[in-house]
Amino acid sequence: MDNLKLFDSELKLMEIIWENEPVCAKQLGLLANDLIGWNKNTTYTIIKKLIEKAVIRRDEPNFMCSSLIKKKDVQKAETKSLIDKLYSGSKKAFFASFLQREDLSEQELAEIKEMIDKR
């Protein structure tokens, strides 16, 4: 998972798959058209790329698509990549930057503090 890079278009389709799996390619095409305005060819091209990356699998009949990776694993990898790229791997620098730039409610701050205290 560490070397896997999903592009924005692939992540968009993965969101639809995670929300609806298992889902047939035809239904994916309809959902992608409704939700993000893609045509069938675009959707099928992205499906093919995700299969080649071993991120989803296709089962017969009906070209049923299911994820081979969990959303939380992708989120973890993408977050690590972002922190490595923008903050030289420093979680402390990332967190400090986030807290300085975000307007958090008292409830959100309390929830974050609780998460930290549980670690």
C-alpha positions, 0 to 999 in steps of 0.5 A: 500500500505504501507505493500505491498512488491513486490520482484524484479521478481514481479516488473519486471512483473509489468513493462511489465503489466503497459506498455501493459495493459490490456494484456492476460497471454499468451502475458505476457508469450511471452513478459517476455520470450523476455524481461527477458528470463522467461519461461511460468511457471515462468511468470504464477507463478509470475502472481498468486503471484501478484493476491494473493497480489491484485496487479493485477486482472484477467478477462475473457475471455483470462485471461486478466491481469490489474494492481490494483496499479499505478506505481507511488504508487509502486515507492513511497512505494519502495522509502520510504522503502529504505529511512527507511531501509538505512537512518533511515527515513531521506530524508535529509540524503538520498538526501545528500548521493545521491548528493554526489555519483552522477555525475549530469549535470548542467541541472539535477541540475537545474531541481532538484532545480526547483522541490525543489523551486516548493514545 
